[in-house]
Amino acid sequence: MKNSDLKRYCFLLLYLLLFFGPLHLRAQEEGKSHSLRVGVYNNPPKIFVNEEGKADGIFIDLLEVIAEREDFELEYATGDWNELKQMLSEDRIDLLPDVAYSRERDSLYNLNTVPVLSSWLEAYTLKNAEIRSLADFKNRRIGVLKGSVQEEFFDEFAIKNLKLDFKKVTYDDYPSSIEGLYQKEIDVLVASRFLYFTKHINGEITSTGIIFRPSELHLAFSRSLDPAVVFKIDRQLSALKNDPRSEYYSIIHFWFDPPENKSLPSYFWWILYIVLFLLLSIIGFLFLLRYQVKLKTQALWKRNRQLTQAKEKAEEHERLKTIFLQNMSHEIRTPMNGIIGFLELLKEPNLDSDTRTKYIDIVIKSGKRLLTTINNIIEISKIDTHQLTVHPGRVNIPEVMEFYYNFFLPQAKEKNIELKLFQNLDDSDGIIETDKFIFDNILTNLIGNAIKFTDHGYIEIGNYKKGKDLVFYIKDTGVGIPPERQKAIFKRFVQANLSITRPHEGSGLGLAIVKAYVKALQGKIWLESEENRGTTFFFTLPYRPVDKEAVSNNNNHDQEVTSKPLDILIAEDDNISFLFINQILKRPEIKITRARSGKECVELLRKNPNIDLVLMDIKMPVMNGIEATKEIRTFNQTVPIIVQTAYTSSGDKEKALEAGCNDYITKPIDKERLLQLIRKYT
């Protein structure tokens, strides 16, 4: 067993050595720093020796970038073109840059695969030489670099194929050939296109524009050099050329900038200015066109948006109109059915007293419901047409709260609901400035809703001060409002219960009106509710206390008007309204006189100055109640005038009082309220 284990371990060790050994040697070999001997000759800007005696140019910069990436060490050997080719053949240098491809060179050297630059041959002359085409080369002295592709081209193509008759002059390097052109040893210098980017191209030497023999410039390597080195250089060169942000393009851009001392012909600048002017004009026109298109697009978009909004608004109005008509049809027909139906039943001669009283109560209740619906329609119309105006006055909050507590107490008792009142104000700090008409309507709506939707438990109304606001609340233990309906109920025609089987009547306008009222008084309204547990409505009014004055609501409900004789003038054109008022005031001690127009009322009062009180309707033929009141006050300042009208706007009251009326009562006339006013002013 021991010998077997030993053999197994030896075999494993041998396997590891065989597998990882070559990898280790390869890693060591790859980690070596290769030294490359590079040949440098003068052919700026591609390759040359600069003024400091160092190798420079496009090829040198690229080789140094690649050497840094591959950890190569570069050594430079200088000489002329032919010397360096010989040194490369004899392996005295490893690399010669700037070598154009030819079959002969490809057989002598190892050319890399990825070309470094693209080039062509170009003819250069002194400024005034008349060389425009290859035909002009006839009988001319042509200078070329000795042993270069230029010489090969002229030997193989220009002389043999084109049969051009000229004299060829060869030079060992470019500087000597350029000097020969200056000294007029030659008429034309044929060199690579890169000569254009050197300092030699100036006002004296220019390009003829004659180009030929395009070629790719490579790196030529010694045949004895490791092919892996050539592969690495090709790999890096390919990566550099494929990346538009690489050092390759930075180097090209750097060396291809025109020399600073290069001059351009004057016509070039004129052409440039014209082109720039045209370009700027086109750009300006395009910007203007784009701006106009943008404006038209915006206008079109705005118009489309307005049309869309108008369409949506029209659809919403149509929807609301449909809802309105459906609700109003129900809310008007239902009480009218009760009124007309039970009035028909009251014609029955055999009704007992209790049944008759019951029918009359139903008619009165239906009439009040119908009146509430009509008032709501009028109020929401005023809100929509921005006719709701606020008329601030002194309001005794504790007194008003006490009044509405007593007013709604019978309704609460009728449903076996406890009605609670919590006052946190008294007469010393409870008189504020606000619009009493609007405030009364807010309380009436909210307390009425609480009683309507509460079947057991209690309702609590109260107030308290909080900062600069006076907070009112109406709390009930009714059905509550589902969370998803709590925001919607302040919208018109919306109710907490959407079912057609809901047990409570209503147009769905009440809370929308209340919200508008609270906003008009610069307050806020919100609610807290839990389904089947109850709801609390809160609203605020700005707390603007005023000095205590005689602000009272005489709520005594004596049935007797007065014990002394009274002469009352009723200005009313509507027969039914007159009969109703006349029936209320039908007493032995009261004399009733009727006027059917405002003008008749004025004339009767002139003839009977002893009239004790005038009940003045606003809307009458010939002369309305406001005009009649103004006329009366020109000759009688003392007679009490109580205006009575079907108009419900709080502004109508102010108009009547400004005209000279003493007080105000709305139709349908409440009997107790009318008697109270007559007692007050007689």
MARBAGU-650575 format. One record per residue (C-alpha): x, y, z. Coordinates in pm, whole numbers, plus 50000, padded with zeros to 5 digits. Example, Ala and Ser with C-alpha at 12.3 -4.5 7.8 and 13.67 -1.06 7.14 Angstrom:
TILO	51230	49550	50780
TILO	51367	49894	50714
//
This chain:
TILO	50000	50000	50000
TILO	50286	50236	50076
TILO	50458	50173	49740
TILO	50129	50226	49561
TILO	50069	50561	49736
TILO	50424	50673	49660
TILO	50380	50597	49290
TILO	50053	50787	49287
TILO	50211	51096	49444
TILO	50506	51087	49205
TILO	50275	51062	48907
TILO	50069	51364	49030
TILO	50386	51573	49083
TILO	50511	51488	48734
TILO	50174	51585	48586
TILO	50174	51923	48761
TILO	50528	51996	48642
TILO	50442	51906	48284
TILO	50121	52113	48286
TILO	50223	52427	48472
TILO	50590	52438	48371
TILO	50533	52565	48015
TILO	50279	52814	48143
TILO	50532	52952	48388
TILO	50802	52975	48122
TILO	50557	53143	47886
TILO	50458	53396	48151
TILO	50826	53468	48213
TILO	50883	53512	47844
TILO	50580	53740	47810
TILO	50698	53941	48106
TILO	51032	54014	47934
TILO	51089	54363	47801
TILO	51170	54350	47424
TILO	51429	54594	47289
TILO	51359	54722	46937
TILO	51615	54904	46722
TILO	51433	55159	46505
TILO	51580	55325	46195
TILO	51524	55701	46161
TILO	51570	55913	45848
TILO	51455	56262	45757
TILO	51110	56259	45598
TILO	50907	56510	45804
TILO	50646	56511	45939
TILO	50632	56129	45926
TILO	50980	56065	46068
TILO	51288	56282	46121
TILO	51556	56398	46365
TILO	51448	56722	46534
TILO	51661	57022	46630
TILO	51746	56859	46964
TILO	51889	56556	46785
TILO	51602	56326	46890
TILO	51382	56102	46677
TILO	51048	56269	46610
TILO	50741	56258	46387
TILO	50415	56067	46341
TILO	50570	55718	46330
TILO	50797	55785	46631
TILO	50505	55912	46844
TILO	50291	55609	46753
TILO	50575	55363	46824
TILO	50634	55518	47165
TILO	50264	55483	47254
TILO	50269	55115	47149
TILO	50601	55056	47328
TILO	50457	55192	47651
TILO	50152	54965	47621
TILO	50356	54651	47537
TILO	50657	54731	47759
TILO	50901	54757	47466
TILO	51229	54948	47480
TILO	51306	55156	47170
TILO	51656	55235	47046
TILO	51704	55469	46750
TILO	51962	55451	46469
TILO	51984	55739	46221
TILO	52090	55742	45856
TILO	51965	55810	45508
TILO	51698	55601	45341
TILO	51927	55364	45153
TILO	52158	55311	45451
TILO	51865	55217	45673
TILO	51726	54970	45417
TILO	52066	54802	45407
TILO	52084	54793	45789
TILO	51739	54630	45803
TILO	51843	54365	45551
TILO	52153	54289	45759
TILO	51951	54271	46089
TILO	52142	54568	46234
TILO	51805	54733	46304
TILO	51473	54561	46384
TILO	51226	54809	46242
TILO	51213	55073	45968
TILO	50900	55295	45963
TILO	50738	55468	45666
TILO	50774	55188	45411
TILO	50531	55180	45118
TILO	50423	54836	45005
TILO	50588	54674	44704
TILO	50640	54309	44614
TILO	51015	54346	44633
TILO	51001	54497	44983
TILO	50752	54237	45100
TILO	51001	53968	44999
TILO	51296	54141	45164
TILO	51129	54249	45489
TILO	50845	54143	45714
TILO	50580	54416	45663
TILO	50315	54451	45932
TILO	49951	54382	45841
TILO	49780	54703	45960
TILO	49887	55006	45753
TILO	49984	55309	45958
TILO	49902	55585	45707
TILO	49763	55628	45358
TILO	49975	55826	45114
TILO	50025	55919	44751
TILO	50288	56088	44540
TILO	50255	56459	44469
TILO	50446	56701	44245
TILO	50592	57018	44399
TILO	50748	57316	44215
TILO	50862	57670	44276
TILO	50583	57925	44284
TILO	50580	58049	43924
TILO	50655	57722	43745
TILO	50398	57632	43478
TILO	50343	57266	43564
TILO	49974	57166	43544
TILO	49977	56798	43433
TILO	50206	56499	43368
TILO	50241	56614	43007
TILO	50423	56922	43137
TILO	50696	56691	43272
TILO	50835	56661	42916
TILO	51197	56777	42894
TILO	51187	56867	43266
TILO	51430	56772	43543
TILO	51243	56555	43795
TILO	51388	56505	44144
TILO	51315	56185	44338
TILO	51446	56008	44649
TILO	51704	55746	44557
TILO	51579	55388	44603
TILO	51226	55509	44689
TILO	50885	55419	44546
TILO	50896	55753	44361
TILO	51199	55628	44164
TILO	51035	55289	44106
TILO	50717	55460	43979
TILO	50900	55676	43728
TILO	51117	55389	43610
TILO	50831	55140	43565
TILO	50530	55357	43483
TILO	50617	55708	43371
TILO	50901	55611	43137
TILO	50786	55270	43013
TILO	50407	55320	43002
TILO	50355	55694	42951
TILO	50667	55735	42736
TILO	50748	56060	42913
TILO	51080	56216	42807
TILO	51239	56381	43113
TILO	51559	56377	43313
TILO	51552	56195	43648
TILO	51767	56340	43931
TILO	51804	56132	44250
TILO	51884	56246	44603
TILO	51980	56057	44917
TILO	51727	56237	45139
TILO	51443	56488	45126
TILO	51635	56792	45262
TILO	51890	56766	44978
TILO	51614	56724	44718
TILO	51432	57031	44851
TILO	51756	57227	44843
TILO	51802	57113	44481
TILO	51459	57260	44396
TILO	51554	57589	44558
TILO	51884	57595	44367
TILO	51692	57514	44045
TILO	51890	57193	43994
TILO	51550	57037	43924
TILO	51218	57171	43792
TILO	50984	56931	43978
TILO	51019	56745	44307
TILO	50812	56426	44342
TILO	50756	56338	44707
TILO	50488	56199	44936
TILO	50184	56404	45024
TILO	50322	56461	45373
TILO	50572	56713	45239
TILO	50277	56953	45228
TILO	50267	56953	45609
TILO	50630	57057	45656
TILO	50786	57399	45689
TILO	50929	57366	45337
TILO	50592	57435	45179
TILO	50567	57812	45190
TILO	50535	58100	44952
TILO	50825	57969	44737
TILO	50744	57597	44705
TILO	50383	57495	44631
TILO	50192	57185	44533
TILO	50092	57151	44169
TILO	49790	56939	44256
TILO	49925	56653	44039
TILO	49895	56330	44238
TILO	49957	55965	44152
TILO	50035	55622	44293
TILO	49829	55598	44615
TILO	49987	55362	44866
TILO	49969	55239	45224
TILO	50261	55305	45457
TILO	50370	55016	45680
TILO	50632	54922	45935
TILO	50909	54703	45790
TILO	51057	54445	46032
TILO	51369	54232	46013
TILO	51306	53877	45898
TILO	51484	53750	46207
TILO	51255	53934	46453
TILO	51009	53725	46657
TILO	50670	53734	46471
TILO	50498	53770	46810
TILO	50641	54122	46835
TILO	50494	54213	46495
TILO	50160	54065	46604
TILO	50155	54273	46925
TILO	50233	54593	46735
TILO	49958	54517	46480
TILO	49715	54445	46762
TILO	49785	54777	46934
TILO	49781	54969	46607
TILO	49442	54821	46516
TILO	49300	54913	46858
TILO	49430	55269	46829
TILO	49287	55321	46479
TILO	48948	55178	46578
TILO	48909	55420	46870
TILO	48832	55774	46744
TILO	48945	55915	47080
TILO	49278	55732	47090
TILO	49631	55874	47081
TILO	49651	55775	46712
TILO	49414	56052	46606
TILO	49561	56301	46852
TILO	49903	56246	46693
TILO	49764	56276	46339
TILO	49583	56600	46423
TILO	49895	56740	46590
TILO	50129	56676	46296
TILO	49884	56762	46020
TILO	49825	57120	46137
TILO	49944	57358	45862
TILO	50273	57538	45936
TILO	50235	57880	46095
TILO	50435	58053	45825
TILO	50224	57913	45545
TILO	50055	58187	45349
TILO	49734	58160	45154
TILO	49643	58347	44837
TILO	49422	58654	44884
TILO	49141	58509	44673
TILO	49120	58221	44919
TILO	49016	58463	45195
TILO	48756	58624	44969
TILO	48612	58284	44891
TILO	48625	58194	45259
TILO	48444	58515	45358
TILO	48177	58458	45094
TILO	48132	58095	45201
TILO	48115	58198	45566
TILO	47864	58472	45482
TILO	47650	58228	45286
TILO	47685	57968	45559
TILO	47587	58216	45830
TILO	47296	58335	45616
TILO	47179	57978	45568
TILO	47221	57904	45938
TILO	47035	58225	46025
TILO	46760	58137	45781
TILO	46738	57786	45923
TILO	46722	57921	46279
TILO	46455	58171	46176
TILO	46264	57901	45994
TILO	46300	57670	46291
TILO	46185	57947	46525
TILO	45882	58020	46307
TILO	45801	57650	46287
TILO	45838	57630	46664
TILO	45605	57928	46711
TILO	45349	57780	46473
TILO	45383	57441	46638
TILO	45333	57598	46980
TILO	45036	57796	46853
TILO	44891	57482	46695
TILO	44956	57283	47012
TILO	44799	57559	47222
TILO	44501	57575	46988
TILO	44461	57197	46998
TILO	44487	57207	47373
TILO	44224	57481	47389
TILO	43999	57283	47157
TILO	44053	56971	47366
TILO	43979	57162	47685
TILO	43675	57322	47523
TILO	43556	56980	47409
TILO	43613	56833	47754
TILO	43443	57132	47912
TILO	43148	57100	47676
TILO	43124	56729	47753
TILO	43149	56805	48125
TILO	42879	57073	48093
TILO	42662	56829	47902
TILO	42718	56566	48170
TILO	42645	56814	48449
TILO	42339	56937	48265
TILO	42211	56582	48237
TILO	42279	56518	48606
TILO	42123	56854	48693
TILO	41807	56782	48496
TILO	41778	56434	48643
TILO	41826	56562	48998
TILO	41602	56862	48955
TILO	41332	56654	48791
TILO	41334	56426	49092
TILO	41365	56702	49352
TILO	41086	56912	49199
TILO	40844	56638	49097
TILO	40862	56455	49430
TILO	40748	56744	49654
TILO	40507	56866	49385
TILO	40353	56521	49385
TILO	40307	56553	49761
TILO	40161	56903	49733
TILO	39921	56839	49446
TILO	39830	56488	49560
TILO	39741	56578	49916
TILO	39568	56901	49812
TILO	39343	56682	49597
TILO	39281	56458	49899
TILO	39193	56764	50109
TILO	38893	56819	49880
TILO	38733	56506	50026
TILO	38433	56627	50234
TILO	38440	56338	50482
TILO	38793	56388	50618
TILO	38822	56396	50995
TILO	39018	56674	51165
TILO	39330	56464	51241
TILO	39360	56335	50885
TILO	39309	56683	50743
TILO	39581	56820	50974
TILO	39813	56537	50871
TILO	39757	56611	50501
TILO	39818	56983	50555
TILO	40147	56907	50736
TILO	40257	56691	50440
TILO	40174	56973	50196
TILO	40370	57223	50408
TILO	40667	56986	50439
TILO	40667	56919	50062
TILO	40644	57290	49992
TILO	40942	57364	50215
TILO	41141	57090	50044
TILO	41054	57237	49704
TILO	41151	57583	49827
TILO	41488	57451	49949
TILO	41556	57302	49606
TILO	41466	57627	49431
TILO	41683	57829	49670
TILO	41975	57593	49608
TILO	41937	57631	49232
TILO	41938	58009	49266
TILO	42241	58009	49497
TILO	42449	57775	49279
TILO	42362	57993	48978
TILO	42487	58303	49161
TILO	42807	58120	49253
TILO	42865	58007	48893
TILO	42810	58358	48755
TILO	43026	58519	49026
TILO	42731	58718	49160
TILO	42783	58608	49519
TILO	42876	58920	49714
TILO	42975	58952	50079
TILO	42816	59222	50296
TILO	42994	59227	50632
TILO	42803	59330	50940
TILO	42804	59280	51317
TILO	42690	58929	51409
TILO	42635	58804	51765
TILO	42767	58446	51734
TILO	42636	58312	52072
TILO	42290	58453	51996
TILO	42284	58304	51644
TILO	42404	57963	51771
TILO	42135	57969	52042
TILO	41873	58059	51783
TILO	41959	57768	51553
TILO	41982	57530	51848
TILO	41622	57618	51941
TILO	41517	57621	51574
TILO	41636	57264	51505
TILO	41554	57122	51849
TILO	41196	57018	51754
TILO	41324	56831	51445
TILO	41584	56650	51658
TILO	41326	56552	51920
TILO	41097	56426	51646
TILO	41370	56173	51549
TILO	41461	56100	51915
TILO	41805	56258	51867
TILO	41976	56455	52141
TILO	42085	56802	52023
TILO	42377	56954	52217
TILO	42515	57308	52209
TILO	42863	57399	52337
TILO	42937	57770	52341
TILO	43295	57884	52398
TILO	43208	58248	52332
TILO	42989	58498	52515
TILO	42860	58845	52443
TILO	43193	58999	52545
TILO	43397	58829	52272
TILO	43135	58666	52049
TILO	43035	58962	51833
TILO	43230	58949	51508
TILO	43217	59108	51166
TILO	43091	58876	50892
TILO	42801	58829	50650
TILO	42503	58709	50855
TILO	42302	58595	50553
TILO	42581	58365	50434
TILO	42667	58251	50788
TILO	42302	58158	50853
TILO	42290	57953	50533
TILO	42609	57763	50626
TILO	42470	57666	50967
TILO	42126	57580	50826
TILO	42273	57347	50563
TILO	42519	57167	50792
TILO	42283	57124	51090
TILO	41999	57021	50855
TILO	42223	56759	50692
TILO	42329	56625	51032
TILO	41966	56576	51138
TILO	41876	56424	50799
TILO	42152	56159	50813
TILO	42133	56076	51185
TILO	41875	55823	51304
TILO	41997	55770	51661
TILO	42247	55910	51907
TILO	42319	56282	51922
TILO	42419	56592	51729
TILO	42661	56840	51879
TILO	42714	57196	51754
TILO	42976	57428	51895
TILO	43260	57670	51838
TILO	43600	57771	51973
TILO	43880	58015	51897
TILO	44202	57894	51736
TILO	44465	58153	51655
TILO	44316	58414	51424
TILO	44019	58192	51333
TILO	43687	58103	51485
TILO	43622	57730	51437
TILO	43268	57589	51416
TILO	43184	57220	51421
TILO	42871	57008	51371
TILO	42922	56654	51496
TILO	42674	56369	51446
TILO	42650	55996	51512
TILO	42489	55924	51177
TILO	42573	55694	50888
TILO	42914	55846	50820
TILO	43081	55896	50483
TILO	43298	55633	50308
TILO	43664	55744	50269
TILO	43646	55733	49889
TILO	43348	55974	49890
TILO	43478	56231	50140
TILO	43643	56462	49886
TILO	43372	56422	49624
TILO	43077	56530	49840
TILO	43179	56895	49816
TILO	43116	56876	49440
TILO	42774	56965	49307
TILO	42518	56691	49245
TILO	42733	56448	49447
TILO	42607	56266	49755
TILO	42775	56024	49992
TILO	42529	55749	49897
TILO	42525	55697	49519
TILO	42260	55425	49526
TILO	41923	55499	49371
TILO	41773	55335	49681
TILO	41924	55593	49918
TILO	41676	55677	50196
TILO	41736	56054	50203
TILO	41620	56315	49956
TILO	41839	56599	49832
TILO	41970	56765	49516
TILO	42337	56723	49602
TILO	42391	57100	49590
TILO	42397	57180	49961
TILO	42762	57109	50044
TILO	42882	57263	49717
TILO	42701	57582	49818
TILO	42838	57563	50173
TILO	43194	57528	50044
TILO	43148	57833	49820
TILO	42997	58029	50112
TILO	43287	57943	50344
TILO	43539	58039	50077
TILO	43357	58370	50022
TILO	43395	58445	50394
TILO	43772	58366	50369
TILO	43737	58047	50570
TILO	43808	57677	50523
TILO	43589	57367	50548
TILO	43681	57004	50605
TILO	43540	56691	50761
TILO	43631	56390	50970
TILO	43417	56082	50924
TILO	43403	55713	50997
TILO	43149	55498	50820
TILO	42860	55391	51047
TILO	43013	55594	51334
TILO	42934	55951	51234
TILO	43074	56266	51080
TILO	43211	56597	51206
TILO	43213	56899	50976
TILO	43448	57185	51062
TILO	43458	57531	50911
TILO	43645	57847	51005
TILO	43574	58217	50985
TILO	43826	58496	51039
TILO	43792	58610	51399
TILO	43729	58984	51371
TILO	43575	59091	51704
TILO	43385	59421	51725
TILO	43254	59628	52013
TILO	42932	59502	52165
TILO	42632	59680	52023
TILO	42266	59622	52021
TILO	42267	59314	51802
TILO	41960	59117	51885
TILO	41723	58875	51730
TILO	41392	58899	51897
TILO	41263	58546	51876
TILO	40948	58585	52079
TILO	40668	58414	51900
TILO	40363	58586	52038
TILO	40063	58506	51837
TILO	39912	58850	51880
TILO	40030	59128	51654
TILO	39921	59427	51857
TILO	39640	59545	52074
TILO	39601	59884	51903
TILO	39435	59954	51567
TILO	39668	59941	51266
TILO	39638	60068	50910
TILO	39866	59853	50687
TILO	39929	59916	50316
TILO	40019	59599	50120
TILO	40190	59671	49784
TILO	40154	59335	49602
TILO	40058	59265	49241
TILO	40024	58887	49283
TILO	39676	58787	49402
TILO	39779	58464	49575
TILO	40055	58636	49771
TILO	39815	58914	49873
TILO	39547	58667	49984
TILO	39806	58481	50196
TILO	39928	58799	50373
TILO	39573	58929	50411
TILO	39472	58600	50574
TILO	39762	58619	50821
TILO	39674	58977	50918
TILO	39297	58928	50917
TILO	39206	59078	51256
TILO	38940	59328	51368
TILO	39199	59584	51476
TILO	39391	59577	51145
TILO	39277	59766	50834
TILO	39427	59638	50508
TILO	39473	59856	50198
TILO	39611	59705	49876
TILO	39823	59863	49599
TILO	39887	59665	49280
TILO	40192	59863	49167
TILO	40464	60080	49313
TILO	40310	60392	49162
TILO	39971	60316	49319
TILO	40142	60256	49654
TILO	40307	60602	49642
TILO	39976	60771	49553
TILO	39784	60591	49830
TILO	40044	60692	50088
TILO	40028	61056	49974
TILO	39651	61052	50022
TILO	39666	60858	50353
TILO	39965	60985	50555
TILO	39829	60810	50867
TILO	39912	60461	50734
TILO	40109	60280	51010
TILO	40317	60032	50800
TILO	40389	59937	50437
TILO	40455	59581	50316
TILO	40639	59647	49987
TILO	40694	59385	49715
TILO	41006	59453	49504
TILO	40890	59324	49166
TILO	40578	59514	49055
TILO	40457	59669	48729
TILO	40491	60040	48638
TILO	40721	60113	48934
TILO	40912	59851	49135
TILO	40935	59845	49513
TILO	41285	59999	49533
TILO	41184	60300	49322
TILO	40858	60335	49514
TILO	41044	60336	49847
TILO	41281	60608	49725
TILO	40981	60817	49613
TILO	40802	60768	49946
TILO	41108	60880	50143
TILO	41098	61215	49965
TILO	40778	61307	50150
TILO	40746	61057	50438
TILO	41052	60969	50646
TILO	40878	60792	50934
TILO	40643	60527	50800
TILO	40800	60176	50846
TILO	40850	59994	50514
TILO	40912	59617	50516
TILO	41023	59486	50178
TILO	40899	59139	50083
TILO	41020	58958	49773
TILO	41093	58627	49605
TILO	41452	58743	49534
TILO	41699	58567	49765
TILO	42027	58749	49704
TILO	42184	58911	50007
TILO	42257	59208	49779
TILO	41884	59269	49733
TILO	41849	59331	50106
TILO	42122	59596	50098
TILO	41961	59766	49797
TILO	41627	59778	49976
TILO	41778	59914	50298
TILO	41975	60177	50105
TILO	41654	60287	49932
TILO	41492	60352	50272
TILO	41327	60024	50376
TILO	41337	59938	50746
TILO	41356	59559	50716
TILO	41340	59261	50484
TILO	41141	58936	50455
TILO	41166	58673	50179
TILO	40897	58472	50006
TILO	40747	58232	50086
TILO	40662	58444	50386
TILO	40696	58284	50727
TILO	40393	58376	50937
TILO	40580	58408	51266
TILO	40857	58614	51108
TILO	40604	58854	50953
TILO	40415	58903	51281
TILO	40744	58956	51461
TILO	40846	59235	51219
TILO	40506	59404	51246
TILO	40531	59401	51628
TILO	40883	59541	51602
TILO	40788	59846	51393
TILO	40443	59925	51537
//
